[in-house]
């Protein structure tokens, strides 16, 4: 499980949003849980690793080594 989270904002038709939330509730899942699963499944289909390297962290640790 990831230690930190980031927000993803999307625009969706209000009727679709309501239908999606209702469907999620019938599955006893939150919309966030379903979207995270969809993203993981999509990444798996594209053969991408679940944990993509974070360039910002690499830059920070690289600058710390120079000191």
C-alpha positions in Angstrom: 0.0 0.0 0.0 1.2 3.5 -0.8 2.4 5.6 2.1 1.5 9.0 0.7 -1.5 10.0 -1.4 -2.1 12.6 -4.2 -5.4 14.0 -5.3 -6.7 13.4 -8.8 -9.5 15.7 -10.0 -11.7 14.7 -12.9 -14.8 16.2 -14.5 -17.7 13.9 -15.0 -21.4 14.3 -15.9 -23.4 14.7 -12.7 -25.8 11.8 -13.7 -22.9 9.5 -14.4 -21.3 10.5 -11.0 -24.5 9.7 -9.2 -24.8 6.3 -11.0 -21.2 5.5 -10.3 -21.5 6.3 -6.6 -24.7 4.2 -6.4 -23.0 1.3 -8.1 -20.0 1.6 -5.8 -22.3 1.6 -2.8 -24.0 -1.6 -4.0 -20.5 -3.2 -4.1 -19.7 -1.9 -0.6 -16.8 0.1 -2.0 -15.9 3.8 -2.1 -15.5 5.5 -5.5 -11.9 6.1 -4.6 -11.3 2.4 -4.1 -12.8 1.6 -7.4 -10.8 4.3 -9.3 -7.6 3.1 -7.6 -8.4 -0.5 -8.7 -9.2 0.7 -12.3 -5.8 2.6 -12.4 -3.9 -0.5 -11.1 -5.7 -2.8 -13.7 -5.0 -0.3 -16.5 -1.3 -0.1 -15.5 -1.1 -3.9 -15.4 -2.6 -4.1 -18.9 0.1 -1.7 -20.1 2.9 -3.6 -18.4 3.8 -0.7 -16.2 5.1 -1.3 -12.7 2.8 -0.6 -9.8 5.3 1.7 -8.2 6.6 4.2 -10.8 9.9 5.9 -9.9 9.5 9.4 -8.5 11.9 11.8 -10.3 11.4 14.5 -7.6 12.8 12.1 -4.9 15.7 11.1 -7.2 16.6 14.8 -7.6 16.5 15.4 -3.8 18.6 12.5 -2.9 21.0 13.4 -5.7 21.5 16.9 -4.5 22.0 15.6 -0.9 24.9 13.4 -2.1 26.7 16.4 -3.6 26.9 18.2 -0.2 
